[in-house]
Amino acid sequence: MVQLLKSSIIFDVVYYCLHVCNIIAINTLNWLVANYAKNIMLLHCVYRIEDLLRRVILDVDSGIDDIIAILVALRSSNICIVGISTVNGNVNPNIGMSNVLKALEIENRLNIPVFQGARRSLRNRSQSSKMKIGREVSHGRRGLGNLVLDDKKMNELWNRITPDALKGTHNYSDFIEFILQKYPDDNISIIATGPLTNIATMVMKESESQQRIKEISIMGGLYRETGKPTGDIERSVEFNFYSDPEAAKIVLNAKHRFMIRIVGLNLTQNPKCSINKDLVKRICSTNGHGRSPSEASKFLSSLLDYKLERNTGLYLHDVLAVFMLEEPSLFRFVKGEVEILTNEGSERGLSVFKKDSAGQVLVAFCVNGSRFRHLLQGRLRCVGT
């Protein structure tokens, strides 16, 4: 009987202790919610996540690697894409707009304005037949490999979501002023992965507000630390600079106005940056959860598979321009000056680097390949969402 009484008392004590602990836990939780949730909500109202990130405009010619660079940039936790402009290059600006909208639609980011920029080069020159054939082989007839979008649907979508101020103009300066007015307290950076026609028109129309454009990250050219490329000159002329060398010259001569970083074919075609079929398979896998591939995964697979049909490995040139702005520690830069040759003949569009410790252009000559692949795989990994 005594033993039973002791057991009952112990049970009551334990129950009481648990009850008290439960009350303390509930009261503590309520206190935390009352005192911190308000602060968290207040912070969320005052500082949206995107407000804390670096604001960036992408200027693209909407080939396969441009679109993949857009996906990489959209999934960044370091930068906030506030606008995308298209320029004549791999495709014309209208087709380019459709390709960009498709990427934004897949990523649920149709709130980002898309601007249709320059339709021709500064000198109004057409691309050579050799260049046209080369770009179609590399990117497909409309820039997305074998994918063909519904132009009517994409144009209707663009007209529906685009601010009126951007509909009646192809002047890049109008687009820049629109973005600068939308974000009056912020500096802007530009990542350029196509011909520099748009940016050159902005440079030529200098305005005080453009002082808030602090950095331009460019994919263009091919460089040797010792100067002019040797051997087959035509193979040393990169597509973006060849398409509008006058524009490239104007932008690079404006180096006193912006910080300019450049990555060229000498680095983007480095074996350290190549992507093989195994890596593509890992990037586009469903992580073994038995889920069917998402639309994003199928879209990405289609682009990468198109490139791999013709090669054992592929190079995502434009992605390096994104990482160069985001993660400059990935690269080794050399200071100097870059001259763009605009004379007629085989050297037209050739980029010549002159090493100079007092130079104002930073050219990338080395990249950490393993870190690059790790970042790329993490950014593009599709998990069926």
C-alpha positions in Angstrom: 0.0 0.0 0.0 2.8 2.4 0.9 4.6 1.4 -2.3 1.5 2.2 -4.3 1.1 5.6 -2.6 4.7 6.5 -3.4 4.2 5.5 -7.0 1.1 7.7 -7.2 2.9 10.7 -5.7 5.8 10.3 -8.1 3.4 10.1 -11.0 1.6 13.3 -9.8 5.0 15.1 -9.5 6.1 14.0 -12.9 2.8 15.0 -14.4 2.9 18.4 -12.7 6.4 19.0 -13.9 5.5 18.1 -17.5 2.5 20.3 -17.3 4.5 23.2 -16.0 7.1 22.6 -18.7 4.4 22.6 -21.3 3.0 25.9 -20.1 6.4 27.4 -20.1 7.0 26.2 -23.6 3.7 27.6 -24.9 4.2 30.9 -23.1 7.8 31.1 -24.5 6.6 30.4 -28.0 3.8 33.0 -27.7 6.4 35.5 -26.4 8.7 34.8 -29.3 5.9 35.2 -31.8 4.7 38.4 -30.2 8.1 40.0 -29.8 10.0 38.8 -32.9 7.4 38.1 -35.6 6.6 41.8 -35.7 10.2 42.6 -36.1 10.6 40.0 -38.8 7.5 41.3 -40.7 8.8 44.8 -40.2 12.2 43.9 -41.6 10.5 42.1 -44.5 8.4 45.2 -45.3 11.4 47.6 -45.1 14.0 45.3 -46.7 12.8 43.0 -49.3 15.4 40.4 -50.1 15.9 41.8 -53.6 16.5 45.3 -52.2 19.7 44.0 -50.6 21.1 42.6 -53.8 23.2 44.2 -56.6 20.9 45.4 -59.4 21.9 44.1 -62.8 20.7 44.5 -66.4 21.4 41.7 -68.9 22.1 42.7 -72.6 21.9 39.6 -74.7 21.6 38.3 -78.3 19.5 35.3 -77.1 21.5 32.3 -78.4 21.7 29.1 -76.3 24.4 30.2 -74.0 22.8 33.6 -73.5 19.6 31.9 -72.4 21.5 29.6 -70.0 23.3 32.7 -68.7 19.9 34.3 -68.0 18.8 31.2 -66.0 22.1 31.2 -64.0 21.6 34.9 -63.3 17.9 34.6 -62.3 18.8 31.8 -59.8 21.5 33.9 -58.2 21.4 34.9 -54.5 23.9 37.6 -55.1 22.4 39.8 -57.8 18.9 41.0 -58.8 18.0 41.1 -62.5 16.0 44.4 -63.0 15.8 44.3 -66.8 16.9 42.4 -69.9 17.6 43.9 -73.3 18.0 42.2 -76.7 20.4 43.1 -79.5 20.9 41.9 -83.0 23.4 39.0 -83.0 22.6 35.3 -82.9 19.0 36.3 -83.7 17.2 39.6 -84.3 15.9 41.5 -81.2 12.3 40.4 -81.8 13.1 36.7 -81.8 15.5 37.4 -79.0 12.7 38.9 -77.0 10.6 35.7 -77.5 13.5 33.5 -76.3 14.0 35.7 -73.2 10.3 35.7 -72.3 10.3 31.9 -72.5 13.1 31.7 -70.0 11.3 34.2 -67.7 8.0 32.3 -68.1 9.7 29.1 -67.0 11.3 30.8 -64.0 8.0 32.7 -63.1 9.9 36.0 -63.5 7.7 37.8 -66.0 7.8 40.9 -63.8 11.2 41.7 -65.3 10.9 44.1 -68.2 12.3 43.0 -71.6 13.5 45.6 -74.1 13.9 45.1 -77.8 17.1 47.0 -78.7 19.2 47.6 -81.8 18.2 45.9 -84.9 21.4 46.6 -86.9 25.0 47.4 -86.1 26.2 51.0 -85.8 27.4 50.9 -89.4 24.2 49.1 -90.5 26.3 46.2 -91.9 24.8 42.8 -92.5 26.6 39.7 -91.2 28.5 37.6 -93.7 27.0 34.4 -95.0 29.7 32.5 -93.2 28.8 34.1 -89.9 25.1 33.4 -90.4 25.8 29.7 -91.1 28.0 29.5 -88.1 25.5 31.0 -85.7 22.7 28.7 -87.0 24.9 25.7 -86.5 25.8 26.8 -83.0 22.3 28.0 -81.8 19.7 26.8 -84.3 17.8 29.0 -86.7 16.0 30.8 -84.0 18.5 30.7 -81.2 17.0 27.8 -79.1 18.4 24.8 -80.9 15.5 22.7 -82.1 12.8 24.6 -80.1 10.5 26.8 -82.1 8.3 29.2 -80.1 4.9 30.7 -81.1 5.8 34.2 -82.2 2.2 35.5 -82.1 1.8 34.2 -78.5 5.1 35.7 -77.4 4.4 39.1 -79.0 1.0 39.2 -77.3 2.6 38.3 -74.0 5.3 41.0 -74.4 2.7 43.6 -75.3 0.6 42.6 -72.3 3.4 42.8 -69.7 5.7 45.5 -71.0 5.4 49.1 -69.7 4.2 51.5 -72.4 7.3 53.6 -72.1 9.4 50.7 -73.6 7.1 49.8 -76.5 7.6 52.6 -78.9 11.4 52.8 -78.9 14.5 50.7 -79.8 16.8 53.4 -78.2 18.7 51.7 -75.4 19.2 55.0 -73.6 15.4 55.1 -73.1 15.5 51.7 -71.5 18.5 52.7 -69.2 16.7 55.9 -68.1 13.5 53.8 -67.4 15.5 51.4 -65.1 17.4 54.2 -63.4 14.2 56.1 -62.7 12.6 52.9 -61.3 15.5 52.5 -58.9 16.5 56.1 -58.1 18.7 55.2 -55.1 20.7 52.3 -56.6 23.7 51.8 -58.8 23.3 49.5 -61.8 25.7 47.0 -63.4 25.4 45.5 -66.9 26.3 42.1 -68.1 26.7 42.1 -71.9 26.8 38.8 -73.8 26.1 39.9 -77.3 27.4 42.6 -79.7 27.8 45.9 -77.9 25.6 48.0 -80.1 23.0 48.8 -77.4 25.6 49.9 -74.9 27.6 52.0 -77.5 24.4 54.0 -78.3 24.1 54.7 -74.5 27.7 55.8 -74.3 27.3 58.2 -77.2 24.3 59.7 -75.5 26.0 60.6 -72.3 23.8 61.7 -69.4 24.3 62.6 -65.8 22.2 59.7 -64.6 24.4 57.2 -66.3 27.1 57.9 -63.7 25.1 55.4 -61.6 26.2 52.6 -64.0 29.3 51.4 -62.2 30.4 48.2 -63.9 30.1 46.3 -67.2 30.9 42.6 -67.5 31.5 41.7 -71.1 31.9 38.4 -73.0 33.8 39.3 -76.1 37.1 39.0 -78.0 40.1 36.7 -77.7 43.3 37.7 -75.9 46.9 36.9 -75.5 48.9 38.4 -72.6 51.7 39.1 -75.1 49.6 41.1 -77.5 48.1 40.3 -80.9 46.9 36.8 -81.7 49.0 34.9 -84.2 48.2 32.1 -86.7 44.8 31.9 -88.3 43.5 35.4 -87.7 39.9 34.6 -88.7 39.7 32.1 -85.9 40.9 34.8 -83.5 38.0 37.1 -84.3 35.1 36.5 -81.9 31.5 36.8 -83.0 30.3 39.6 -80.7 33.1 42.0 -81.6 33.1 41.0 -85.3 29.3 41.7 -85.5 29.8 45.4 -84.4 33.5 46.3 -83.9 32.7 50.0 -84.0 30.4 49.6 -81.0 33.0 47.5 -79.1 35.6 50.2 -79.7 33.3 53.0 -78.4 32.4 51.0 -75.2 36.0 50.0 -74.4 37.1 53.6 -75.0 34.6 54.7 -72.3 36.6 52.8 -69.7 37.0 55.9 -67.6 33.2 55.9 -67.0 32.8 52.3 -65.9 34.7 49.5 -64.4 35.1 47.1 -67.4 35.8 43.3 -67.0 36.1 41.2 -70.1 36.2 37.4 -70.7 37.2 36.2 -74.1 37.3 32.9 -76.1 40.8 32.2 -74.9 39.3 31.5 -71.5 35.7 30.5 -72.2 37.0 27.7 -74.5 39.5 26.5 -71.9 39.0 22.8 -71.2 38.5 23.7 -67.6 35.2 25.3 -68.6 33.9 22.6 -70.8 30.7 20.8 -70.0 30.4 17.1 -70.9 27.4 14.7 -71.2 27.9 13.3 -67.7 27.7 16.8 -66.1 24.7 17.7 -68.3 23.0 14.5 -67.0 23.7 15.4 -63.4 22.5 19.0 -63.9 19.2 17.9 -65.5 18.5 14.9 -63.3 15.5 14.7 -60.9 17.7 13.9 -57.9 16.4 10.3 -57.8 13.0 11.2 -56.2 11.0 9.6 -58.9 9.5 12.8 -60.1 9.0 13.5 -63.8 11.2 16.2 -65.2 9.9 19.8 -64.8 9.4 22.2 -67.6 12.6 23.9 -66.6 14.5 20.7 -66.7 13.1 19.7 -70.2 13.8 23.2 -71.5 17.4 23.2 -70.2 18.0 19.6 -71.4 16.8 20.5 -74.9 19.3 23.4 -75.1 22.3 21.5 -73.8 21.5 18.3 -75.8 21.4 20.4 -79.0 24.9 21.6 -78.4 26.1 18.1 -77.5 24.7 16.6 -80.7 27.7 18.0 -82.5 30.4 18.0 -79.8 31.6 15.7 -77.0 31.7 18.8 -74.8 30.3 22.3 -74.9 31.3 25.8 -73.8 28.8 28.1 -72.1 30.7 31.3 -73.0 28.2 33.8 -71.6 27.8 32.1 -68.2 31.3 33.2 -67.4 30.4 36.9 -67.9 27.7 36.4 -65.2 30.1 34.7 -62.8 32.7 37.3 -63.6 30.5 40.0 -62.1 29.1 37.8 -59.3 32.2 35.9 -58.3 35.3 37.8 -59.5 37.5 35.7 -57.1 37.0 32.8 -59.6 39.2 34.6 -62.1 42.7 35.9 -62.4 42.6 39.3 -64.2 45.3 41.3 -65.9 45.1 45.1 -66.2 45.6 46.7 -69.5 44.0 48.3 -72.6 42.1 46.6 -75.4 42.2 47.9 -78.9 39.5 46.8 -81.4 40.4 46.8 -85.0 37.7 48.2 -87.3 39.6 48.1 -90.6 38.2 46.0 -93.5 39.6 42.6 -94.1 40.3 39.5 -92.1 41.4 41.5 -89.0 38.1 43.3 -88.6 36.8 42.9 -85.1 40.1 41.6 -83.8 40.8 42.4 -80.1 44.4 43.3 -79.2 45.3 43.3 -75.5 48.1 45.5 -74.2 49.2 44.7 -70.7 49.5 47.9 -68.6 49.5 48.1 -64.8 47.9 51.5 -65.1 45.3 50.2 -67.5 41.6 50.5 -66.8 40.3 47.3 -68.4 40.4 44.0 -66.5 40.8 41.0 -68.8 40.3 37.5 -67.4 43.1 35.0 -68.2 42.6 32.2 -65.8 39.6 30.6 -64.0 39.1 28.1 -61.2 37.6 25.3 -63.3 36.4 23.1 -60.5 34.7 26.0 -58.7 33.1 27.1 -62.0 31.6 23.7 -62.6 30.4 23.4 -59.0 28.7 26.8 -59.2 27.2 26.0 -62.5 25.8 22.6 -61.4 24.3 24.1 -58.3 22.7 27.0 -60.1 21.2 24.9 -62.9 20.2 21.8 -61.0 16.6 21.1 -61.8 14.6 19.2 -59.1 11.2 19.1 -60.7 10.0 22.4 -59.3 
